[in-house]
Amino acid sequence: MKLKSRHLGEIDIDDNQIIIFPEGIPGFEDEKQFVILPLEQESPFYYLHAVTNPDLCLLLSIPFVFFPDYQMELPGSVLENLKVEEDTEELVVFVVLTVPEDFKKTTANLLAPVIINPAQKCGLQFVPGTSSYTTRHPIFPDKPSPQKQAAAGQGL
């Protein structure tokens, strides 16, 4: 099958690559079929591309690369929606990135991760009722300028 993308051109995909999002994703509830494509081999970045909408392409990342302490608790209803049948079934977690003109200021939406059950080919974007996370966590730590480092060393 050919996936037409305004951002990536035309890409050959197999039907078994398609992940079904029964509820769509927030803001795009009518889009139910997506594929996840690696940005590059061995990269923590991926595209989440709608199968039928050539304009809908989000940049994802594996959160644990940038936020090793990232945690979330999925309620039973979410596990049901993901068709988790056994405790051993592995889920894959991604976060949506916002990429400004300056890539170094890219942020991750840790509040609403994208959860995929690869065994069942289904996914969802999980938005918890309460969370200590926000939608804009910088993925690259701010490096202090030499002036800030000198001031910190002087106890200012």
N, C-alpha and C positions, 0 to 999 in steps of 0.2 A: 504494500500500500504506500502511496506517496503522501507525505505530510507537506502541505504548503505553508511556509512561514515567511512573513514579511521580514523578520529579523534574521532568519537562518537560511533562507532559500528553500529549495525542495529537498526533502530528506526521505529516504526509503526506511520504512518501519515495518515490523512484523505485527500482526494482530495481537500476538501474545505479549507485546510491549505495552499495550493499552491498559491503563489503570482506570477503573471506574470510580468516580466520586458521586455516589447516589444523590447527595445533596448539593453537588457543585462545590464551589468555594465561595466564601463571602465576597459579595460584589459581582460574582459571576455564577449565580445559582443555576442558570440554564445550561452551562457547559458541564457535561458529565464525564467526558472521555479526555484523558490526558496521557502524555508520555513523558517520561523523565529521561533526559539525555545528558550525558556528561559533557561539561564544557571542554575538558581535555582529559586524556587518560591520566590516572593518578591524581586528579584534582579534587578538592573538596567542594567544587562548585558544579551545579547542575542547572539545566533548564527544565522547567515544568511548562510544557506546551500543550495547549488545547488541540485536540485532533481536528475539530471542525471550524476553528476560528484562527485564521492565519495571523491575527494581530495579538492574540493572547499568549504571551510568553513571559513567565516570571523567572527570576534568577533565585536559585535555592542554594543552601549550603548545609553541610552536616554540622550541627551546632557544636558538637563536642570537640571539634578541631580548635575552635576559637574560645569556647566556654566549657572547659573540662568538667566543671562542677554543675552544669546545667541538669536540672531534674524536673520532672513533671509526674503527676499521678493521674492515670487515666481511669475514670469511673467505668463501672461495668457496662453502662449503656454505650459508651464509646467502643469498648471491646466488642460488644455485640454488633455495632454498626460496622466494625472492621472485620467481622466474621471470624474472630479469633476462636478456634475450636479447641485448642489445647494450650496448656501452660507453656509448652515448649515452642510454640509458634513465635517466630521472631518478627518484630516490627521494625521498620526503618523510619527514622526521624529526620526531618529537614526543617529548616527555617527559611522564610522568605526574606530576601535581601532588598534593601533600597539602595540604589547606587547613584550617588550624585555625580556631578561633573568630575569632581576630585575623588577618584576611586578609594583613596586612603580614608575617606570619610564615610565609607559604606557602613550601613547599620543593619542589624538583624532583628527581625520580629520574633523575640523569644516568647511573647505572650501567646501567640497563636501558631504553634508548630503544625507542619504538614506531616501526617502520620500515614504510612503505607504498610499494608499487609501484602508482601510480595507473593506469598503462597496463594492468596485468594484474589490477587489483582484488584484490590480495592483500597481506597484511601479517603481521607477527610482532612479538613483543616480544623484542628481542635481549639476552641476558644473557651477557656475555663471561666467559671463565674467569678472567681477571685484568684489573684496571682500577684507575686512580688515583681514579676517581669513586666516590661513595657514593649512597645512596638519598635523602639529605636535604641538598640544597644550597639555601640561602635564595635566592629570586629577587629579593628587595628588599634591597639592602645595608643593613646596620645603620648608621644615622646616629649619629655620636657626639653625646652630650649636650654642652651648652655647657661644663659642668664638665670633661668629658674633653678637649674641644678646648683649654681654657685650660691644663689640666695638660700636654697634649702640647706646647703652645707654650712652657711653662716647662722643658721637658726632664725632666719627671717620669716 
